[in-house]
C-alpha cells in the first residue's frame, strides 16, 4: 500500500503543478515541462520507482504531451559528455583489471606508517586519491578487506581496542570528498560541466584543468579537516604503537613486481590525464597557456570525451604481454552502468526542455527577488539545502533537479555564476550523515561495526565543514585564479 501511494504521488503532484503553472502562464508547454519535472523529483526523492527508470519519464511523456518531438528529444539523452563518462569508466576498469589501484593503495598505506593515527591518514588519503579517478564504490570495496584485516590483527593482541568506527568512517568520507577534486571523480561534476557549458555561453567554459584548480585544493583541505575531526573524536586515547601492518605488507608482496601490461595501462592513464589538463587554454593571472587543441584545424571538434574514448581505444587494441587478449576487453566494458547513462540522459533532456519551453525564463522572473539579498547568503543557503537534501536522494539526481533552478538564480545576482553554482554542486557530494546518503556510507554501515549515532554526529559536522570549505575555495581561490 505504501509503495502504491509513493507511485501515485508523482503523477498527482505533476498534474497539480501543471494546473498551477497553466493558470499562471497560460502556456501548455511551460506547464507540462514543470509537471514532468515535479513528477520526476517526487519519484527520485521517494524512490517509488528505480531512479534510473524515473529518468525515462521525459522521453516517454514529453512527446505525448506535445512539448517536444521524439526526434528532437532522443539526441538529448546521448550528448557528447556521456562518452566522457563511458571513457572514464573504461580507463578505471583497466586500472582495476590489472590491480594498479590496489598496488597504489597498499603502497600508500605502507609508506604512511603503522600507528593508528598515521594508518587512518593512510587509509583516508588512499581512498581520497583513488576516488578522483575510480568509482568511489569500487574504492571502498577494495579498501574494506585491508581495513578489516587491520582490525582483526589489533584485536588479536588488544581485545579492548576497536578502531573500526574511525577507519570505516574515514574511508567512506574520504571517498566522497575525493570525487569532488576532478570532473570524472563523481557524476554530478560531469553533469554540471555539460550543463554550464551548454547554457552559460557568455562565460569561460568549465574545463578539466579549470575544475581541478579549484576542486583539488578545496577537497584536500577538506579531507585533512575530516581526518582531524575523526582522529580527535575516536583516536585520542589510543596507544600509538598498537601493531605492525603485517597483513598489508603480505598483500603487497603477493602482488609481485610491476609487469609490462601494468606499466602500459599506467602510462596510457597518465598521458590521458595530462591531455585532459592541457587540452584547452588556461589563463592564470598573467600566465597564458593556449592548449594543444590549437594545433588542429577544428579544435572545437575535440572534447574531453574524445580524449577519453581515444585512450580506451588504445587499451582495447593493445595486446597483453602476460595473458591472452588485450589490455581492455569487452568483459570489462560490459560493467559500464547503463542506469547512470539513463540518469544523465533524463537530466540532460529535462534541462534542455526547461530552456526551450520557456520554463527557465519564467523561473528567472519568479526569482528576481533574490537580487535584494547578499549573494553570499544566497550561496550559503543553496549549498546547505543541497548537502542535506542529498542525504535523502542520489547526489546526481539532486544536481539534475537543482541546476535548472540555479541557472536563473545565478543570472539574477551580481556575481559570476560559478560562485553560485560550483559550491552547490560540490555540496551534493558532501552528505555524510545517513547510510543511504552515498554508496560509501551504505557499504561501511553494512559491516555492522558503526553505530548510526556516530555516523550522524560526525557526518553533521562534516556536512557543515564541506559547505564552508567549498564556498571559501570558490570565493577566494576562484577569484584569485580566474578573476571570478
C-alpha positions in Angstrom: 0.0 0.0 0.0 2.8 2.4 0.9 4.6 1.6 -2.4 1.4 2.4 -4.3 0.9 5.7 -2.6 4.5 6.7 -3.5 4.0 5.7 -7.1 0.7 7.7 -7.3 2.2 10.7 -5.6 4.5 11.5 -8.5 1.8 11.9 -11.3 -0.6 13.6 -8.9 1.9 16.3 -7.9 2.9 16.6 -11.5 -0.8 17.2 -12.5 -1.2 19.8 -9.7 1.9 21.6 -10.8 0.7 21.6 -14.4 -2.7 23.1 -13.4 -0.9 25.7 -11.3 1.6 26.7 -13.9 -1.1 26.7 -16.6 -3.2 29.2 -14.6 -0.1 31.4 -14.1 1.4 31.3 -17.5 -1.4 30.3 -19.9 1.3 28.2 -21.7 0.8 24.4 -22.1 4.5 23.7 -22.8 5.8 25.5 -19.7 3.1 23.9 -17.5 3.7 20.4 -18.9 7.5 20.7 -18.5 7.1 21.8 -14.9 4.7 19.0 -14.2 7.1 16.4 -15.6 9.9 17.9 -13.6 7.9 17.7 -10.3 6.8 14.1 -11.1 10.5 13.1 -11.6 11.5 14.9 -8.4 8.8 13.1 -6.4 9.9 9.7 -7.6 13.6 10.4 -7.2 13.1 11.6 -3.6 10.7 8.8 -2.6 12.4 6.1 -4.8 8.9 4.9 -5.6 10.4 3.6 -8.9 14.1 2.9 -9.5 15.7 6.3 -10.1 17.1 5.1 -13.5 13.7 4.2 -14.8 12.4 7.5 -13.5 14.9 9.2 -15.8 12.9 7.8 -18.8 9.8 9.9 -17.9 10.8 12.8 -20.2 11.4 10.6 -23.3 8.1 8.8 -22.6 5.7 11.7 -21.9 7.1 14.9 -23.3 6.4 13.8 -26.9 2.9 12.6 -25.9 2.1 15.9 -24.3 3.2 17.8 -27.4 6.1 19.6 -25.7 8.9 18.3 -28.0 9.2 15.7 -30.7 10.8 12.3 -30.2 13.2 13.1 -33.0 14.4 16.2 -31.0 14.3 14.5 -27.6 16.3 11.4 -28.5 19.7 13.1 -29.1 19.3 15.0 -25.8 19.7 11.6 -24.0 23.1 11.0 -25.6 25.2 14.2 -25.7 29.0 14.0 -26.1 29.5 14.2 -22.3 28.1 10.7 -22.0 31.2 9.4 -23.8 33.5 11.3 -21.3 31.7 9.2 -18.7 32.0 6.0 -20.6 35.7 6.6 -21.5 36.4 7.4 -17.8 34.8 4.2 -16.7 36.7 2.1 -19.2 40.0 3.6 -18.0 39.0 2.9 -14.4 38.1 -0.7 -15.3 41.5 -1.1 -16.9 43.2 0.1 -13.7 41.1 -2.4 -11.7 41.7 -5.3 -14.1 45.4 -5.0 -13.7 45.2 -4.3 -10.0 47.1 -1.0 -10.3 44.7 0.8 -7.9 45.3 -2.0 -5.3 49.1 -1.6 -5.7 48.8 2.2 -5.2 46.6 1.8 -2.2 48.8 -0.8 -0.4 52.0 1.2 -1.2 50.5 4.4 0.3 49.4 2.5 3.4 52.9 1.1 3.9 54.5 4.4 3.3 52.4 6.4 5.8 53.3 4.3 8.9 51.8 1.8 11.4 50.4 3.9 14.3 46.6 4.1 14.3 46.7 7.8 13.7 49.1 7.5 10.7 47.3 4.5 9.3 44.0 6.2 9.5 45.6 9.1 7.5 46.9 6.5 5.1 43.5 4.9 4.5 41.9 8.3 4.1 44.5 9.7 1.6 44.3 6.4 -0.4 40.6 6.5 -0.6 40.7 10.2 -1.4 43.3 9.9 -4.2 41.8 6.8 -5.9 38.3 8.3 -5.8 39.5 11.1 -8.0 39.7 8.6 -10.9 37.7 5.5 -9.9 34.1 5.0 -8.8 34.1 5.6 -5.1 32.0 2.4 -4.5 34.9 0.3 -6.0 37.5 2.2 -3.9 35.7 1.5 -0.6 35.1 -2.1 -1.6 38.8 -2.5 -2.3 40.0 -0.9 0.9 37.5 -2.7 3.1 39.3 -6.1 3.3 42.6 -4.4 4.2 40.9 -2.4 6.9 39.1 -5.5 8.3 42.5 -7.3 8.4 43.9 -4.5 10.4 41.1 -4.6 12.9 41.5 -8.4 13.3 45.2 -8.0 13.8 44.8 -5.4 16.5 42.1 -7.3 18.4 44.2 -10.4 18.5 46.6 -8.7 20.9 44.4 -5.7 22.2 40.9 -7.0 22.7 39.7 -3.8 24.2 40.8 -1.7 21.3 38.2 -1.0 18.5 39.3 1.3 15.7 36.6 0.2 13.3 34.4 3.3 13.6 37.3 5.7 12.9 38.7 3.7 10.0 35.4 2.9 8.3 34.0 6.4 8.5 37.4 7.8 7.3 37.4 5.6 4.3 33.8 6.3 3.3 34.0 10.1 3.9 37.4 10.4 2.1 36.0 8.6 -1.0 33.1 11.1 -1.3 35.5 14.1 -0.8 38.0 12.8 -3.4 35.3 12.6 -6.0 34.9 16.4 -5.9 38.6 17.0 -6.9 38.2 16.1 -10.6 35.5 16.2 -13.2 35.5 12.4 -13.6 35.5 11.8 -9.8 31.7 11.9 -9.5 28.8 12.1 -11.8 27.4 15.5 -10.6 30.7 17.2 -11.7 30.5 15.8 -15.2 26.8 16.7 -15.5 27.5 20.2 -14.3 30.3 20.8 -16.8 27.9 19.9 -19.7 25.1 22.0 -18.2 27.2 25.0 -17.6 29.0 25.0 -21.0 25.7 24.5 -22.8 23.7 27.2 -21.0 26.3 29.8 -19.9 27.7 30.6 -23.3 28.8 34.1 -22.3 31.3 32.8 -19.8 34.5 30.8 -20.0 33.6 27.1 -20.2 34.3 24.7 -17.4 37.3 22.5 -18.3 39.1 19.6 -16.7 42.0 21.7 -15.6 39.9 24.7 -14.5 37.8 22.5 -12.2 40.9 20.8 -10.8 42.5 24.1 -9.9 39.6 24.7 -7.5 38.5 21.2 -6.7 41.9 19.8 -5.7 42.9 22.4 -3.0 39.3 22.6 -1.6 39.0 18.8 -1.4 42.5 18.3 0.0 41.9 20.8 2.8 38.6 19.1 3.5 40.0 15.6 3.7 42.6 16.8 6.1 39.9 18.5 8.1 37.8 15.3 8.1 40.9 13.4 9.3 41.4 15.8 12.2 37.8 15.5 13.3 37.7 11.7 13.2 41.1 11.1 14.9 40.3 13.7 17.6 36.9 12.1 18.2 37.9 8.4 18.1 41.7 8.0 18.5 42.9 10.4 21.1 43.0 7.7 23.8 44.6 5.1 21.5 48.1 3.8 22.0 50.2 4.9 19.1 52.2 1.6 19.0 49.5 -1.0 18.8 50.6 -3.1 15.9 52.6 -3.8 12.8 50.9 -3.8 9.4 51.9 -7.4 8.6 48.8 -8.2 6.6 49.1 -5.1 4.4 52.8 -6.0 3.8 51.8 -9.5 2.9 49.2 -8.4 0.4 51.6 -6.0 -1.3 54.3 -8.7 -1.5 51.9 -11.1 -3.1 51.3 -8.6 -6.0 54.9 -9.2 -7.1 56.8 -6.9 -9.5 55.1 -4.5 -11.8 54.7 -6.2 -15.2 54.7 -4.8 -18.7 51.0 -4.6 -19.0 50.6 -2.7 -15.8 53.2 -0.2 -16.9 51.4 0.2 -20.2 48.0 0.8 -18.6 49.5 3.2 -16.1 51.2 5.1 -18.9 48.1 5.4 -21.0 46.1 6.6 -18.0 48.8 9.2 -17.0 49.1 10.5 -20.6 45.3 10.8 -20.7 45.1 12.9 -17.5 47.9 15.2 -18.9 45.9 15.6 -22.2 42.8 16.5 -20.2 44.7 19.1 -18.3 46.4 20.7 -21.2 43.8 20.5 -24.0 42.2 23.9 -23.7 43.5 27.4 -22.9 44.1 28.4 -19.4 44.7 31.9 -18.1 46.1 32.2 -14.5 46.9 35.9 -13.8 49.4 37.0 -16.4 50.2 33.4 -17.4 48.5 32.2 -20.6 48.6 28.6 -21.8 46.9 28.2 -25.3 46.3 24.4 -25.0 47.3 21.8 -27.5 44.0 21.8 -29.3 45.1 24.9 -31.2 47.3 22.6 -33.2 44.2 21.2 -35.0 42.3 22.9 -37.8 39.0 22.3 -36.0 39.8 22.4 -32.3 36.1 22.6 -31.2 35.5 19.2 -32.7 37.7 17.6 -30.0 36.3 17.3 -26.5 37.4 15.8 -23.2 35.2 12.9 -24.2 37.2 12.4 -27.4 40.4 12.1 -25.4 38.7 9.6 -23.0 37.4 7.4 -25.9 40.8 7.5 -27.7 42.6 6.3 -24.5 40.0 3.5 -24.2 40.6 2.6 -27.9 44.3 2.3 -27.3 43.8 -0.1 -24.4 41.2 -2.1 -26.4 43.6 -2.7 -29.4 46.8 -3.2 -27.4 47.6 -6.9 -26.9 48.5 -8.1 -23.4 52.1 -9.4 -22.9 51.2 -11.6 -19.9 47.8 -13.1 -20.7 45.5 -13.8 -23.6 43.6 -10.9 -25.1 44.1 -7.2 -24.9 44.7 -4.7 -22.1 41.0 -3.9 -22.0 38.3 -6.4 -23.2 34.6 -6.5 -23.6 34.1 -8.3 -20.3 35.3 -5.1 -18.5 33.3 -2.8 -20.9 30.1 -4.7 -20.0 30.3 -3.4 -16.5 29.5 0.2 -17.6 26.4 1.1 -15.6 23.6 1.6 -18.0 21.4 3.1 -15.3 23.8 6.1 -14.9 23.5 6.8 -18.6 19.7 6.8 -18.3 20.0 9.2 -15.3 22.3 11.5 -17.2 20.2 11.4 -20.3 16.9 12.2 -18.4 18.6 15.1 -16.7 20.1 16.5 -19.9 16.7 16.2 -21.7 14.7 17.8 -18.8 17.2 20.7 -18.5 17.2 21.3 -22.3 13.4 21.3 -22.5 13.2 23.7 -19.4 15.1 26.1 -21.5 13.4 25.6 -24.9 9.8 25.5 -23.4 10.2 28.9 -21.6 10.0 27.5 -18.1 13.6 28.6 -17.4 12.7 32.2 -18.2 9.5 32.0 -16.1 11.6 30.7 -13.2 14.0 33.5 -13.6 11.3 36.1 -13.4 10.0 34.5 -10.2 13.4 34.6 -8.6 14.2 38.2 -9.4 13.6 39.0 -5.7 17.0 37.4 -4.9 18.7 40.5 -6.1 17.7 42.1 -2.8 19.8 39.6 -0.8 23.6 39.4 -0.4 24.8 36.9 -3.0 27.0 35.1 -0.4 23.9 34.5 1.8 22.1 33.0 -1.3 25.0 30.7 -2.0 25.2 29.5 1.6 21.5 28.8 1.8 21.6 26.8 -1.5 24.7 24.8 -0.5 23.2 23.9 2.9 20.0 22.9 1.2 21.9 20.7 -1.2 24.1 18.9 1.3 21.1 18.0 3.5 18.8 17.2 0.5 21.3 14.8 -0.8 21.1 12.8 2.5 17.8 11.6 1.2 18.4 11.1 -2.6 21.1 10.4 -5.2 23.7 13.2 -5.5 23.3 13.0 -9.3 19.5 13.3 -9.1 19.8 16.2 -6.7 22.2 18.0 -9.1 19.9 17.4 -12.0 17.0 18.8 -10.1 18.8 21.8 -8.8 20.8 23.1 -11.8 17.8 24.3 -13.8 16.8 26.3 -10.7 20.4 27.5 -10.1 20.7 28.9 -13.6 18.1 31.7 -13.2 19.4 32.3 -9.6 22.9 32.8 -11.0 21.6 35.2 -13.6 19.7 37.2 -11.0 22.6 38.0 -8.7 25.5 40.3 -9.4 28.4 37.8 -9.2 29.9 35.2 -11.5 27.6 32.2 -11.9 30.4 29.8 -10.9 30.5 31.3 -7.4 26.8 30.4 -7.1 26.8 27.0 -8.9 30.2 25.3 -8.0 29.8 25.3 -4.2 26.3 23.9 -4.6 27.4 21.1 -7.0 30.3 20.2 -4.7 27.9 20.1 -1.7 25.9 17.4 -3.5 28.8 15.0 -2.7 29.1 16.2 0.9 26.3 14.0 2.5 27.9 12.2 5.4 25.1 11.7 8.0 23.0 8.8 6.8 23.8 5.3 5.5 21.5 5.9 2.4 23.2 9.2 1.5 26.1 7.7 -0.5 27.2 4.2 -1.6 30.4 4.5 0.5 28.2 5.2 3.6 26.0 2.3 2.8 28.9 -0.1 2.4 30.7 0.7 5.6 27.5 0.8 7.6 26.7 -2.6 6.3 29.7 -4.0 8.2 27.6 -3.5 11.3 30.6 -2.0 13.1 29.3 1.6 13.0 26.6 3.0 15.3 24.1 5.2 13.5 24.6 8.0 16.1 28.3 8.1 15.3 27.6 8.5 11.5 25.0 11.2 12.2 27.1 13.1 14.7 30.3 13.1 12.8 28.5 13.5 9.4 26.6 16.6 10.5 29.8 18.4 11.5 31.4 17.4 8.2 28.4 18.5 6.2 28.8 22.0 7.5 32.5 21.9 7.1 32.2 20.9 3.5 29.9 23.7 2.6 32.2 26.2 4.3 35.4 25.0 2.6 33.8 24.8 -0.9 32.4 28.3 -0.6 35.7 29.7 0.7 37.7 27.9 -2.1 35.5 29.3 -4.8 35.2 32.9 -3.3 38.9 33.3 -2.6 40.9 30.9 -4.7 38.5 31.0 -7.6 38.6 34.8 -7.8 42.4 34.8 -7.4 42.9 32.2 -10.2 40.1 33.0 -12.7 39.0 36.6 -11.7 35.5 35.4 -10.9 
